Amino acid sequence: MCLGVPGKVIAVADETRRLVRVDIGGVVREVSLACVLEAEQRCADLVGDWVIVHVGFALSRIDEAEARRTLELLGALEADAPSG
């Protein structure tokens, strides 16, 4: 099973390589926007937007409400998981 997690695009890391910095639950990672940018778009156009991230790639854009709901559900799953 693959899991994509919501993250907020906070800064451009490398426009040429289509890399941005994304905040994923307080952890900042470099993520590629190659899969979600339209031909005429720049990375800077997505700063402030939410994306679903999987293995270093943004797979889709989502709105903030959906991102927050998903983060809440992931938090509930984590809280219910057995420790050990």
Beta strands, then each sheet from edge to edge (+ up, - down):
strand 1: 5-14
strand 2: 19-24
strand 3: 27-32
strand 4: 50-54
strand 5: 57-62
sheet 1: 3+ 2- 1+ 4- 5+
end
